[in-house]
């Protein structure tokens, strides 16, 4: 096994670990996930307050 093979294997291991631990992403629905107001198609929340409220409620639901 060459140094290049070891580097490639290590890179693949890091990639797999990063993908396994990434935060799941919400689908783009066109509506705020917190208050259900219409939002631009590229957004999930109407403002940062709704995002923070949504994150707080989902963390509380997990029992943290």
PQR file of N, CA, C, O and H, with PARSE charges and radii, in Angstrom:
ATOM      1  N   UNK A   1       0.854  -1.171   0.000 -0.4000 1.5000
ATOM      2  CA  UNK A   1       0.000   0.000   0.000 -0.0000 2.0000
ATOM      3  C   UNK A   1       0.902   1.236   0.000  0.5500 1.7000
ATOM      4  O   UNK A   1       1.787   1.389   0.842 -0.5500 1.4000
ATOM      5  N   UNK A   2       0.646   2.108  -0.970 -0.4000 1.5000
ATOM      6  CA  UNK A   2       1.465   3.300  -1.104 -0.0000 2.0000
ATOM      7  C   UNK A   2       0.927   4.427  -0.227  0.5500 1.7000
ATOM      8  O   UNK A   2      -0.171   4.342   0.322 -0.5500 1.4000
ATOM      9  H   UNK A   2      -0.073   1.984  -1.654  0.4000 1.0000
ATOM     10  N   UNK A   3       1.707   5.455  -0.115 -0.4000 1.5000
ATOM     11  CA  UNK A   3       1.311   6.624   0.659 -0.0000 2.0000
ATOM     12  C   UNK A   3       0.051   7.257   0.065  0.5500 1.7000
ATOM     13  O   UNK A   3      -0.812   7.741   0.797 -0.5500 1.4000
ATOM     14  H   UNK A   3       2.599   5.524  -0.562  0.4000 1.0000
ATOM     15  N   UNK A   4      -0.048   7.250  -1.271 -0.4000 1.5000
ATOM     16  CA  UNK A   4      -1.245   7.796  -1.921 -0.0000 2.0000
ATOM     17  C   UNK A   4      -2.487   6.980  -1.558  0.5500 1.7000
ATOM     18  O   UNK A   4      -3.557   7.554  -1.355 -0.5500 1.4000
ATOM     19  H   UNK A   4       0.653   6.857  -1.866  0.4000 1.0000
ATOM     20  N   UNK A   5      -2.364   5.661  -1.473 -0.4000 1.5000
ATOM     21  CA  UNK A   5      -3.495   4.805  -1.097 -0.0000 2.0000
ATOM     22  C   UNK A   5      -3.939   5.092   0.339  0.5500 1.7000
ATOM     23  O   UNK A   5      -5.136   5.157   0.621 -0.5500 1.4000
ATOM     24  H   UNK A   5      -1.495   5.195  -1.637  0.4000 1.0000
ATOM     25  N   UNK A   6      -2.986   5.259   1.231 -0.4000 1.5000
ATOM     26  CA  UNK A   6      -3.301   5.556   2.630 -0.0000 2.0000
ATOM     27  C   UNK A   6      -4.015   6.905   2.730  0.5500 1.7000
ATOM     28  O   UNK A   6      -4.998   7.044   3.458 -0.5500 1.4000
ATOM     29  H   UNK A   6      -2.014   5.206   1.002  0.4000 1.0000
ATOM     30  N   UNK A   7      -3.512   7.892   1.996 -0.4000 1.5000
ATOM     31  CA  UNK A   7      -4.139   9.221   2.009 -0.0000 2.0000
ATOM     32  C   UNK A   7      -5.558   9.152   1.460  0.5500 1.7000
ATOM     33  O   UNK A   7      -6.466   9.776   2.009 -0.5500 1.4000
ATOM     34  H   UNK A   7      -2.713   7.780   1.405  0.4000 1.0000
ATOM     35  N   UNK A   8      -5.752   8.413   0.401 -0.4000 1.5000
ATOM     36  CA  UNK A   8      -7.085   8.268  -0.189 -0.0000 2.0000
ATOM     37  C   UNK A   8      -8.043   7.565   0.768  0.5500 1.7000
ATOM     38  O   UNK A   8      -9.192   7.983   0.913 -0.5500 1.4000
ATOM     39  H   UNK A   8      -5.015   7.906  -0.045  0.4000 1.0000
ATOM     40  N   UNK A   9      -7.578   6.497   1.424 -0.4000 1.5000
ATOM     41  CA  UNK A   9      -8.410   5.783   2.395 -0.0000 2.0000
ATOM     42  C   UNK A   9      -8.770   6.676   3.579  0.5500 1.7000
ATOM     43  O   UNK A   9      -9.903   6.651   4.061 -0.5500 1.4000
ATOM     44  H   UNK A   9      -6.645   6.158   1.306  0.4000 1.0000
ATOM     45  N   UNK A  10      -7.810   7.458   4.040 -0.4000 1.5000
ATOM     46  CA  UNK A  10      -8.052   8.364   5.164 -0.0000 2.0000
ATOM     47  C   UNK A  10      -9.059   9.440   4.776  0.5500 1.7000
ATOM     48  O   UNK A  10      -9.953   9.768   5.556 -0.5500 1.4000
ATOM     49  H   UNK A  10      -6.891   7.479   3.649  0.4000 1.0000
ATOM     50  N   UNK A  11      -8.918   9.984   3.587 -0.4000 1.5000
ATOM     51  CA  UNK A  11      -9.853  10.995   3.104 -0.0000 2.0000
ATOM     52  C   UNK A  11     -11.267  10.416   3.022  0.5500 1.7000
ATOM     53  O   UNK A  11     -12.225  11.075   3.426 -0.5500 1.4000
ATOM     54  H   UNK A  11      -8.191   9.718   2.954  0.4000 1.0000
ATOM     55  N   UNK A  12     -11.405   9.220   2.517 -0.4000 1.5000
ATOM     56  CA  UNK A  12     -12.715   8.576   2.417 -0.0000 2.0000
ATOM     57  C   UNK A  12     -13.318   8.327   3.800  0.5500 1.7000
ATOM     58  O   UNK A  12     -14.523   8.498   3.985 -0.5500 1.4000
ATOM     59  H   UNK A  12     -10.626   8.685   2.189  0.4000 1.0000
ATOM     60  N   UNK A  13     -12.509   7.932   4.756 -0.4000 1.5000
ATOM     61  CA  UNK A  13     -12.982   7.719   6.124 -0.0000 2.0000
ATOM     62  C   UNK A  13     -13.503   9.020   6.728  0.5500 1.7000
ATOM     63  O   UNK A  13     -14.572   9.037   7.337 -0.5500 1.4000
ATOM     64  H   UNK A  13     -11.530   7.794   4.605  0.4000 1.0000
ATOM     65  N   UNK A  14     -12.755  10.104   6.563 -0.4000 1.5000
ATOM     66  CA  UNK A  14     -13.195  11.409   7.070 -0.0000 2.0000
ATOM     67  C   UNK A  14     -14.497  11.851   6.399  0.5500 1.7000
ATOM     68  O   UNK A  14     -15.389  12.386   7.057 -0.5500 1.4000
ATOM     69  H   UNK A  14     -11.886  10.090   6.069  0.4000 1.0000
ATOM     70  N   UNK A  15     -14.601  11.626   5.093 -0.4000 1.5000
ATOM     71  CA  UNK A  15     -15.807  11.998   4.360 -0.0000 2.0000
ATOM     72  C   UNK A  15     -17.016  11.224   4.884  0.5500 1.7000
ATOM     73  O   UNK A  15     -18.078  11.806   5.098 -0.5500 1.4000
ATOM     74  H   UNK A  15     -13.876  11.192   4.558  0.4000 1.0000
ATOM     75  N   UNK A  16     -16.861   9.927   5.088 -0.4000 1.5000
ATOM     76  CA  UNK A  16     -17.959   9.114   5.600 -0.0000 2.0000
ATOM     77  C   UNK A  16     -18.383   9.550   7.005  0.5500 1.7000
ATOM     78  O   UNK A  16     -19.575   9.593   7.309 -0.5500 1.4000
ATOM     79  H   UNK A  16     -15.997   9.454   4.913  0.4000 1.0000
ATOM     80  N   UNK A  17     -17.424   9.868   7.848 -0.4000 1.5000
ATOM     81  CA  UNK A  17     -17.747  10.323   9.202 -0.0000 2.0000
ATOM     82  C   UNK A  17     -18.469  11.681   9.176  0.5500 1.7000
ATOM     83  O   UNK A  17     -19.409  11.900   9.940 -0.5500 1.4000
ATOM     84  H   UNK A  17     -16.455   9.833   7.602  0.4000 1.0000
ATOM     85  N   UNK A  18     -18.031  12.575   8.308 -0.4000 1.5000
ATOM     86  CA  UNK A  18     -18.666  13.884   8.205 -0.0000 2.0000
ATOM     87  C   UNK A  18     -20.111  13.737   7.718  0.5500 1.7000
ATOM     88  O   UNK A  18     -21.010  14.397   8.239 -0.5500 1.4000
ATOM     89  H   UNK A  18     -17.267  12.397   7.688  0.4000 1.0000
ATOM     90  N   UNK A  19     -20.334  12.890   6.739 -0.4000 1.5000
ATOM     91  CA  UNK A  19     -21.691  12.688   6.235 -0.0000 2.0000
ATOM     92  C   UNK A  19     -22.590  12.028   7.279  0.5500 1.7000
ATOM     93  O   UNK A  19     -23.781  12.332   7.347 -0.5500 1.4000
ATOM     94  H   UNK A  19     -19.604  12.353   6.315  0.4000 1.0000
ATOM     95  N   UNK A  20     -22.043  11.146   8.078 -0.4000 1.5000
ATOM     96  CA  UNK A  20     -22.833  10.460   9.097 -0.0000 2.0000
ATOM     97  C   UNK A  20     -23.248  11.393  10.224  0.5500 1.7000
ATOM     98  O   UNK A  20     -24.253  11.146  10.889 -0.5500 1.4000
ATOM     99  H   UNK A  20     -21.075  10.900   8.022  0.4000 1.0000
ATOM    100  N   UNK A  21     -22.487  12.466  10.451 -0.4000 1.5000
ATOM    101  CA  UNK A  21     -22.761  13.363  11.571 -0.0000 2.0000
ATOM    102  C   UNK A  21     -23.338  14.710  11.166  0.5500 1.7000
ATOM    103  O   UNK A  21     -23.498  15.597  12.004 -0.5500 1.4000
ATOM    104  H   UNK A  21     -21.670  12.667   9.911  0.4000 1.0000
ATOM    105  N   UNK A  22     -23.649  14.866   9.888 -0.4000 1.5000
ATOM    106  CA  UNK A  22     -24.177  16.166   9.475 -0.0000 2.0000
ATOM    107  C   UNK A  22     -25.626  16.330   9.926  0.5500 1.7000
ATOM    108  O   UNK A  22     -26.365  15.360  10.096 -0.5500 1.4000
ATOM    109  H   UNK A  22     -23.519  14.145   9.207  0.4000 1.0000
ATOM    110  N   UNK A  23     -25.991  17.552  10.107 -0.4000 1.5000
ATOM    111  CA  UNK A  23     -27.334  17.903  10.539 -0.0000 2.0000
ATOM    112  C   UNK A  23     -28.297  17.734   9.360  0.5500 1.7000
ATOM    113  O   UNK A  23     -28.033  18.241   8.270 -0.5500 1.4000
ATOM    114  H   UNK A  23     -25.391  18.340   9.969  0.4000 1.0000
ATOM    115  N   UNK A  24     -29.402  17.030   9.570 -0.4000 1.5000
ATOM    116  CA  UNK A  24     -30.343  16.881   8.460 -0.0000 2.0000
ATOM    117  C   UNK A  24     -30.914  18.232   8.031  0.5500 1.7000
ATOM    118  O   UNK A  24     -31.135  19.112   8.863 -0.5500 1.4000
ATOM    119  H   UNK A  24     -29.617  16.618  10.455  0.4000 1.0000
ATOM    120  N   UNK A  25     -31.147  18.388   6.745 -0.4000 1.5000
ATOM    121  CA  UNK A  25     -31.642  19.653   6.232 -0.0000 2.0000
ATOM    122  C   UNK A  25     -33.143  19.576   5.995  0.5500 1.7000
ATOM    123  O   UNK A  25     -33.672  18.549   5.570 -0.5500 1.4000
ATOM    124  H   UNK A  25     -30.967  17.673   6.069  0.4000 1.0000
ATOM    125  N   UNK A  26     -33.805  20.669   6.275 -0.4000 1.5000
ATOM    126  CA  UNK A  26     -35.238  20.760   6.048 -0.0000 2.0000
ATOM    127  C   UNK A  26     -35.505  20.970   4.560  0.5500 1.7000
ATOM    128  O   UNK A  26     -34.736  21.657   3.888 -0.5500 1.4000
ATOM    129  H   UNK A  26     -33.375  21.503   6.621  0.4000 1.0000
ATOM    130  N   UNK A  27     -36.579  20.392   4.039 -0.4000 1.5000
ATOM    131  CA  UNK A  27     -36.905  20.627   2.630 -0.0000 2.0000
ATOM    132  C   UNK A  27     -37.412  22.054   2.413  0.5500 1.7000
ATOM    133  O   UNK A  27     -37.964  22.666   3.327 -0.5500 1.4000
ATOM    134  H   UNK A  27     -37.204  19.833   4.585  0.4000 1.0000
ATOM    135  N   UNK A  28     -37.227  22.564   1.238 -0.4000 1.5000
ATOM    136  CA  UNK A  28     -37.712  23.901   0.888 -0.0000 2.0000
ATOM    137  C   UNK A  28     -39.181  23.777   0.502  0.5500 1.7000
ATOM    138  O   UNK A  28     -39.506  23.161  -0.514 -0.5500 1.4000
ATOM    139  H   UNK A  28     -36.778  22.066   0.495  0.4000 1.0000
ATOM    140  N   UNK A  29     -40.078  24.361   1.310 -0.4000 1.5000
ATOM    141  CA  UNK A  29     -41.514  24.240   1.071 -0.0000 2.0000
ATOM    142  C   UNK A  29     -42.161  25.543   0.639  0.5500 1.7000
ATOM    143  O   UNK A  29     -43.283  25.537   0.131 -0.5500 1.4000
ATOM    144  H   UNK A  29     -39.814  24.861   2.136  0.4000 1.0000
ATOM    145  N   UNK A  30     -41.467  26.668   0.833 -0.4000 1.5000
ATOM    146  CA  UNK A  30     -42.064  27.960   0.527 -0.0000 2.0000
ATOM    147  C   UNK A  30     -42.791  28.565   1.719  0.5500 1.7000
ATOM    148  O   UNK A  30     -43.358  29.653   1.620 -0.5500 1.4000
ATOM    149  H   UNK A  30     -40.556  26.672   1.246  0.4000 1.0000
ATOM    150  N   UNK A  31     -42.775  27.851   2.860 -0.4000 1.5000
ATOM    151  CA  UNK A  31     -43.423  28.327   4.080 -0.0000 2.0000
ATOM    152  C   UNK A  31     -42.473  28.210   5.261  0.5500 1.7000
ATOM    153  O   UNK A  31     -41.651  27.297   5.322 -0.5500 1.4000
ATOM    154  H   UNK A  31     -42.314  26.967   2.940  0.4000 1.0000
ATOM    155  N   UNK A  32     -42.594  29.140   6.194 -0.4000 1.5000
ATOM    156  CA  UNK A  32     -41.769  29.139   7.404 -0.0000 2.0000
ATOM    157  C   UNK A  32     -42.106  27.901   8.239  0.5500 1.7000
ATOM    158  O   UNK A  32     -43.280  27.612   8.473 -0.5500 1.4000
ATOM    159  H   UNK A  32     -43.262  29.882   6.144  0.4000 1.0000
ATOM    160  N   UNK A  33     -41.100  27.181   8.680 -0.4000 1.5000
ATOM    161  CA  UNK A  33     -41.311  25.980   9.482 -0.0000 2.0000
ATOM    162  C   UNK A  33     -41.767  26.307  10.906  0.5500 1.7000
ATOM    163  O   UNK A  33     -42.190  25.413  11.639 -0.5500 1.4000
ATOM    164  H   UNK A  33     -40.146  27.416   8.490  0.4000 1.0000
ATOM    165  N   UNK A  34     -41.685  27.556  11.293 -0.4000 1.5000
ATOM    166  CA  UNK A  34     -42.094  27.950  12.635 -0.0000 2.0000
ATOM    167  C   UNK A  34     -43.500  28.530  12.661  0.5500 1.7000
ATOM    168  O   UNK A  34     -44.332  28.105  13.463 -0.5500 1.4000
ATOM    169  H   UNK A  34     -41.341  28.281  10.697  0.4000 1.0000
ATOM    170  N   UNK A  35     -43.772  29.496  11.792 -0.4000 1.5000
ATOM    171  CA  UNK A  35     -45.061  30.194  11.854 -0.0000 2.0000
ATOM    172  C   UNK A  35     -45.938  29.976  10.624  0.5500 1.7000
ATOM    173  O   UNK A  35     -47.060  30.480  10.573 -0.5500 1.4000
ATOM    174  H   UNK A  35     -43.096  29.841  11.140  0.4000 1.0000
ATOM    175  N   UNK A  36     -45.452  29.247   9.651 -0.4000 1.5000
ATOM    176  CA  UNK A  36     -46.192  28.886   8.429 -0.0000 2.0000
ATOM    177  C   UNK A  36     -46.472  30.057   7.487  0.5500 1.7000
ATOM    178  O   UNK A  36     -47.306  29.938   6.590 -0.5500 1.4000
ATOM    179  H   UNK A  36     -44.541  28.838   9.692  0.4000 1.0000
ATOM    180  N   UNK A  37     -45.792  31.178   7.676 -0.4000 1.5000
ATOM    181  CA  UNK A  37     -45.915  32.302   6.742 -0.0000 2.0000
ATOM    182  C   UNK A  37     -45.184  31.956   5.446  0.5500 1.7000
ATOM    183  O   UNK A  37     -44.238  31.168   5.452 -0.5500 1.4000
ATOM    184  H   UNK A  37     -45.114  31.275   8.405  0.4000 1.0000
ATOM    185  N   UNK A  38     -45.621  32.541   4.349 -0.4000 1.5000
ATOM    186  CA  UNK A  38     -44.956  32.342   3.065 -0.0000 2.0000
ATOM    187  C   UNK A  38     -43.554  32.955   3.111  0.5500 1.7000
ATOM    188  O   UNK A  38     -43.368  34.058   3.626 -0.5500 1.4000
ATOM    189  H   UNK A  38     -46.390  33.181   4.344  0.4000 1.0000
ATOM    190  N   UNK A  39     -42.577  32.235   2.572 -0.4000 1.5000
ATOM    191  CA  UNK A  39     -41.189  32.708   2.510 -0.0000 2.0000
ATOM    192  C   UNK A  39     -40.672  32.498   1.093  0.5500 1.7000
ATOM    193  O   UNK A  39     -41.260  31.725   0.337 -0.5500 1.4000
ATOM    194  H   UNK A  39     -42.728  31.339   2.154  0.4000 1.0000
ATOM    195  N   UNK A  40     -39.586  33.167   0.717 -0.4000 1.5000
ATOM    196  CA  UNK A  40     -38.992  32.907  -0.597 -0.0000 2.0000
ATOM    197  C   UNK A  40     -38.629  31.423  -0.729  0.5500 1.7000
ATOM    198  O   UNK A  40     -38.337  30.761   0.267 -0.5500 1.4000
ATOM    199  H   UNK A  40     -39.108  33.794   1.331  0.4000 1.0000
ATOM    200  N   UNK A  41     -38.650  30.916  -1.938 -0.4000 1.5000
ATOM    201  CA  UNK A  41     -38.436  29.487  -2.185 -0.0000 2.0000
ATOM    202  C   UNK A  41     -37.093  28.979  -1.656  0.5500 1.7000
ATOM    203  O   UNK A  41     -36.966  27.790  -1.366 -0.5500 1.4000
ATOM    204  H   UNK A  41     -38.888  31.454  -2.746  0.4000 1.0000
ATOM    205  N   UNK A  42     -36.091  29.848  -1.524 -0.4000 1.5000
ATOM    206  CA  UNK A  42     -34.766  29.423  -1.053 -0.0000 2.0000
ATOM    207  C   UNK A  42     -34.656  29.420   0.478  0.5500 1.7000
ATOM    208  O   UNK A  42     -33.627  29.019   1.021 -0.5500 1.4000
ATOM    209  H   UNK A  42     -36.194  30.814  -1.760  0.4000 1.0000
ATOM    210  N   UNK A  43     -35.716  29.867   1.179 -0.4000 1.5000
ATOM    211  CA  UNK A  43     -35.646  30.008   2.637 -0.0000 2.0000
ATOM    212  C   UNK A  43     -36.538  28.978   3.335  0.5500 1.7000
ATOM    213  O   UNK A  43     -37.488  28.460   2.749 -0.5500 1.4000
ATOM    214  H   UNK A  43     -36.552  30.192   0.738  0.4000 1.0000
ATOM    215  N   UNK A  44     -36.209  28.693   4.598 -0.4000 1.5000
ATOM    216  CA  UNK A  44     -37.036  27.820   5.433 -0.0000 2.0000
ATOM    217  C   UNK A  44     -37.742  28.590   6.540  0.5500 1.7000
ATOM    218  O   UNK A  44     -38.712  28.100   7.117 -0.5500 1.4000
ATOM    219  H   UNK A  44     -35.437  29.114   5.074  0.4000 1.0000
ATOM    220  N   UNK A  45     -37.258  29.797   6.841 -0.4000 1.5000
ATOM    221  CA  UNK A  45     -37.807  30.599   7.926 -0.0000 2.0000
ATOM    222  C   UNK A  45     -37.964  32.029   7.456  0.5500 1.7000
ATOM    223  O   UNK A  45     -37.214  32.495   6.599 -0.5500 1.4000
ATOM    224  H   UNK A  45     -36.470  30.196   6.373  0.4000 1.0000
ATOM    225  N   UNK A  46     -38.952  32.731   8.023 -0.4000 1.5000
ATOM    226  CA  UNK A  46     -39.196  34.102   7.587 -0.0000 2.0000
ATOM    227  C   UNK A  46     -38.182  35.080   8.181  0.5500 1.7000
ATOM    228  O   UNK A  46     -37.893  36.109   7.571 -0.5500 1.4000
ATOM    229  H   UNK A  46     -39.562  32.352   8.719  0.4000 1.0000
ATOM    230  N   UNK A  47     -37.634  34.774   9.366 -0.4000 1.5000
ATOM    231  CA  UNK A  47     -36.599  35.624   9.953 -0.0000 2.0000
ATOM    232  C   UNK A  47     -35.805  34.825  10.985  0.5500 1.7000
ATOM    233  O   UNK A  47     -36.118  33.668  11.263 -0.5500 1.4000
ATOM    234  H   UNK A  47     -37.868  33.938   9.862  0.4000 1.0000
ATOM    235  N   UNK A  48     -34.786  35.449  11.543 -0.4000 1.5000
ATOM    236  CA  UNK A  48     -33.908  34.743  12.479 -0.0000 2.0000
ATOM    237  C   UNK A  48     -34.622  34.426  13.799  0.5500 1.7000
ATOM    238  O   UNK A  48     -34.256  33.466  14.477 -0.5500 1.4000
ATOM    239  H   UNK A  48     -34.531  36.389  11.318  0.4000 1.0000
ATOM    240  N   UNK A  49     -35.624  35.210  14.170 -0.4000 1.5000
ATOM    241  CA  UNK A  49     -36.368  34.902  15.396 -0.0000 2.0000
ATOM    242  C   UNK A  49     -37.140  33.597  15.248  0.5500 1.7000
ATOM    243  O   UNK A  49     -37.178  32.789  16.176 -0.5500 1.4000
ATOM    244  H   UNK A  49     -35.922  35.990  13.619  0.4000 1.0000
ATOM    245  N   UNK A  50     -37.754  33.387  14.090 -0.4000 1.5000
ATOM    246  CA  UNK A  50     -38.478  32.129  13.856 -0.0000 2.0000
ATOM    247  C   UNK A  50     -37.499  30.947  13.829  0.5500 1.7000
ATOM    248  O   UNK A  50     -37.803  29.876  14.354 -0.5500 1.4000
ATOM    249  H   UNK A  50     -37.724  34.043  13.335  0.4000 1.0000
ATOM    250  N   UNK A  51     -36.345  31.141  13.228 -0.4000 1.5000
ATOM    251  CA  UNK A  51     -35.336  30.082  13.214 -0.0000 2.0000
ATOM    252  C   UNK A  51     -34.920  29.715  14.631  0.5500 1.7000
ATOM    253  O   UNK A  51     -34.882  28.535  14.980 -0.5500 1.4000
ATOM    254  H   UNK A  51     -36.097  32.011  12.802  0.4000 1.0000
ATOM    255  N   UNK A  52     -34.611  30.706  15.443 -0.4000 1.5000
ATOM    256  CA  UNK A  52     -34.197  30.456  16.827 -0.0000 2.0000
ATOM    257  C   UNK A  52     -35.300  29.781  17.630  0.5500 1.7000
ATOM    258  O   UNK A  52     -35.030  28.867  18.409 -0.5500 1.4000
ATOM    259  H   UNK A  52     -34.642  31.664  15.160  0.4000 1.0000
ATOM    260  N   UNK A  53     -36.542  30.222  17.446 -0.4000 1.5000
ATOM    261  CA  UNK A  53     -37.670  29.625  18.153 -0.0000 2.0000
ATOM    262  C   UNK A  53     -37.855  28.170  17.734  0.5500 1.7000
ATOM    263  O   UNK A  53     -38.086  27.307  18.580 -0.5500 1.4000
ATOM    264  H   UNK A  53     -36.762  30.965  16.813  0.4000 1.0000
ATOM    265  N   UNK A  54     -37.756  27.892  16.440 -0.4000 1.5000
ATOM    266  CA  UNK A  54     -37.885  26.525  15.927 -0.0000 2.0000
ATOM    267  C   UNK A  54     -36.782  25.634  16.503  0.5500 1.7000
ATOM    268  O   UNK A  54     -37.056  24.526  16.963 -0.5500 1.4000
ATOM    269  H   UNK A  54     -37.569  28.593  15.752  0.4000 1.0000
ATOM    270  N   UNK A  55     -35.543  26.113  16.478 -0.4000 1.5000
ATOM    271  CA  UNK A  55     -34.422  25.329  17.018 -0.0000 2.0000
ATOM    272  C   UNK A  55     -34.609  25.062  18.502  0.5500 1.7000
ATOM    273  O   UNK A  55     -34.347  23.954  18.969 -0.5500 1.4000
ATOM    274  H   UNK A  55     -35.320  27.013  16.104  0.4000 1.0000
ATOM    275  N   UNK A  56     -35.062  26.072  19.255 -0.4000 1.5000
ATOM    276  CA  UNK A  56     -35.282  25.897  20.688 -0.0000 2.0000
ATOM    277  C   UNK A  56     -36.361  24.849  20.943  0.5500 1.7000
ATOM    278  O   UNK A  56     -36.199  23.981  21.801 -0.5500 1.4000
ATOM    279  H   UNK A  56     -35.275  26.973  18.876  0.4000 1.0000
ATOM    280  N   UNK A  57     -37.462  24.932  20.200 -0.4000 1.5000
ATOM    281  CA  UNK A  57     -38.547  23.971  20.410 -0.0000 2.0000
ATOM    282  C   UNK A  57     -38.136  22.551  20.018  0.5500 1.7000
ATOM    283  O   UNK A  57     -38.505  21.601  20.709 -0.5500 1.4000
ATOM    284  H   UNK A  57     -37.594  25.637  19.504  0.4000 1.0000
ATOM    285  N   UNK A  58     -37.390  22.383  18.938 -0.4000 1.5000
ATOM    286  CA  UNK A  58     -36.986  21.046  18.535 -0.0000 2.0000
ATOM    287  C   UNK A  58     -35.960  20.459  19.517  0.5500 1.7000
ATOM    288  O   UNK A  58     -35.970  19.255  19.774 -0.5500 1.4000
ATOM    289  H   UNK A  58     -37.091  23.154  18.376  0.4000 1.0000
ATOM    290  N   UNK A  59     -35.084  21.297  20.060 -0.4000 1.5000
ATOM    291  CA  UNK A  59     -34.133  20.815  21.062 -0.0000 2.0000
ATOM    292  C   UNK A  59     -34.863  20.406  22.344  0.5500 1.7000
ATOM    293  O   UNK A  59     -34.528  19.394  22.959 -0.5500 1.4000
ATOM    294  H   UNK A  59     -35.076  22.275  19.851  0.4000 1.0000
ATOM    295  N   UNK A  60     -35.859  21.197  22.738 -0.4000 1.5000
ATOM    296  CA  UNK A  60     -36.651  20.859  23.944 -0.0000 2.0000
ATOM    297  C   UNK A  60     -37.424  19.565  23.744  0.5500 1.7000
ATOM    298  O   UNK A  60     -37.588  18.783  24.680 -0.5500 1.4000
ATOM    299  H   UNK A  60     -36.131  22.019  22.238  0.4000 1.0000
ATOM    300  N   UNK A  61     -37.895  19.341  22.531 -0.4000 1.5000
ATOM    301  CA  UNK A  61     -38.646  18.119  22.229 -0.0000 2.0000
ATOM    302  C   UNK A  61     -37.755  16.881  22.322  0.5500 1.7000
ATOM    303  O   UNK A  61     -38.225  15.782  22.616 -0.5500 1.4000
ATOM    304  H   UNK A  61     -37.762  19.977  21.770  0.4000 1.0000
ATOM    305  N   UNK A  62     -36.461  17.078  22.066 -0.4000 1.5000
ATOM    306  CA  UNK A  62     -35.516  15.959  22.168 -0.0000 2.0000
ATOM    307  C   UNK A  62     -35.151  15.640  23.612  0.5500 1.7000
ATOM    308  O   UNK A  62     -34.521  14.618  23.885 -0.5500 1.4000
ATOM    309  H   UNK A  62     -36.079  17.971  21.827  0.4000 1.0000
ATOM    310  N   UNK A  63     -35.549  16.521  24.544 -0.4000 1.5000
ATOM    311  CA  UNK A  63     -35.237  16.303  25.939 -0.0000 2.0000
ATOM    312  C   UNK A  63     -33.906  16.852  26.377  0.5500 1.7000
ATOM    313  O   UNK A  63     -33.350  16.404  27.380 -0.5500 1.4000
ATOM    314  H   UNK A  63     -36.060  17.351  24.322  0.4000 1.0000
ATOM    315  N   UNK A  64     -33.382  17.818  25.643 -0.4000 1.5000
ATOM    316  CA  UNK A  64     -32.078  18.399  25.997 -0.0000 2.0000
ATOM    317  C   UNK A  64     -32.249  19.602  26.855  0.5500 1.7000
ATOM    318  O   UNK A  64     -31.262  20.223  27.251 -0.5500 1.4000
ATOM    319  H   UNK A  64     -33.834  18.181  24.828  0.4000 1.0000
TER
END
